[in-house]
Amino acid sequence: MASGQARTEEVSEEVGYAFLTAAVAGNETAIAAAVDSEPSVVNYGGGSFDGTALHAAARNGHKNVVVVLLHAHATVDAKNSDGSTPLHLAAYKGHNEVADVLLSANAAVGARDSTDWTPLHSAVGNGYKKVAHALLRAGAPVGAQNSDGWTPLHSAAGNGHKGLVDVLLRARAAVNAHDLGGSTPLHLAVYIGHKEVADALLRAQAAVDARNADGLTPLHLAAFNGHKEVADVLLRAGAAVDAVDDDNRTALRVAAKSKHLDVVRLLLEWRAVPHAIRPSLALAGQSTTYKQLRDAFDDTVPKTKQQLESARAAWLAAADATNTNVVAAHPTDQALVALQAACDNFVAAPDGEANEAASHAGGDPLEDFEGATREAAIGHGGDKANELRNRTASRPPIPPATDLPPSAGGGGCATPPPPFASPSSVPTATATASHAPLSAGAGCSAATPAGLPAPPTAPAAGSTAPRQPPAAAS
């Protein structure tokens, strides 16, 4: 029997089943009548259902039922069979109003399930910004690590949620945290091919040449999966083009072995050393693939040192990193950071409230903040807008960054599988909660080149299999 559930002998199975069914359906009237006539049913957990009625209502987004149950003294931090609390389930499904109610009832914001996932891990991994904000305002531990060593930033980065990555960085998330396999959030973003996330992490001072347990840098992983545009970002950010892993393999060797010709050309343009990697003439005569690879080595013209320096300088000047570099712990300070970032992007703005002026740079900068937090930011905003207007009056506006979709490269995996499982259907009251994001990329259908490990397959929902990039490539 999971923690916080009533003993099944205290409530008949028939009554308990009807009660849990009503919670799943969101039948507020039936729930209220049941707890009024038989109060002990409120924490019933039995039969084929996993968890209590509060779990079912939270998972299905029934705010009013959650309120009734809490008023009837339901155990707010009851755990189901995998250790998830109702707050875990509300966060996993993105039910921000339910999360707010549970937090107001003093739900444990840092509760851990059986694999040490917190509600924040689930919210950011699935892209739920409002829930993440609510959890952070309530003091969610931004550096909590699950059983695989993942922090919430690993979860957000691995799933490509740039907006959540920005939120976590402002909340002082450790950009270079390592999981049990030595991977940083940058490793995960690069491995899957999330260019925008990789760029954001690098601008927040992520270590571009961080090495995991196998000595693999992010550039090795980009080369392995053929993510040319991600590799280009890494190189512009200063990645060492000839860094070697624990088996003395460079990114060029990995890309060549994987037959990602566009990545091979890119690395050669960045002056990667081709020693002992270029296919022999005899081998090129035996295979079209090897001939194309040899041609790539022969035809690619390396950039000059001046061209490389110019490319790196252009990356540094491409966008203002204020939005990810400024750290603000208090919600009002976070709102002011968002306001300042918007104000920084305009040259002149009409008189009026600060958020109206900033909207000329693209929308309401305070859209993620509500109530007293928003009012406090607006209250301070008028003076801040005048100050920023004077400071930026002579500066041209910063152009928005151009974000291109990740490239799959010239072969191998067209879309590498994500490091999470993907539920096949929306969880019901009888389903075991999974922390897997609700969306996932396709698996690897292409044959893995000889000598290279296949990318990891997505574990089944609820699985505790390690979620990390592959071992070293041959």
PyMOL commands that set and color helices and strands:
alter all, ss='L'
color gray80, all
select helices_A, chain A and resi 8-10+13-25+28-37+39-43+53-59+63-71+86-93+96-104+119-125+129-137+152-158+162-170+185-192+195-203+218-225+228-236+251-258+261-269+281-286+288-299+305-317+322-325+331-343+354-361+371-392
alter helices_A, ss='H'
color red, helices_A
deselect
rebuild
show_as cartoon
